[in-house]
Amino acid sequence: MEDNGWPEYQRLVIDRLDRLERGQVNLLDDVIAIREAVAGLRVKSSVWGFAAGALPVLIAVGIALWKAGLP
């Protein structure tokens, strides 16, 4: 039987497919990590946004109570 190089090419193709699969798995892991980081940043920004919005309100209420003569 004539050797047309198929076995060598077959190993090359399988090797490339394996590398692509590993790359996709690594990429998926990175995407998951990025999504988790973004979710954490959203929570932090919500907390800081609430604090930044509540502070002026608390100050205004405190000043109003102080002007009204309440403790």
Secondary structure as UniProt FT lines:
FT   HELIX           6..68
//
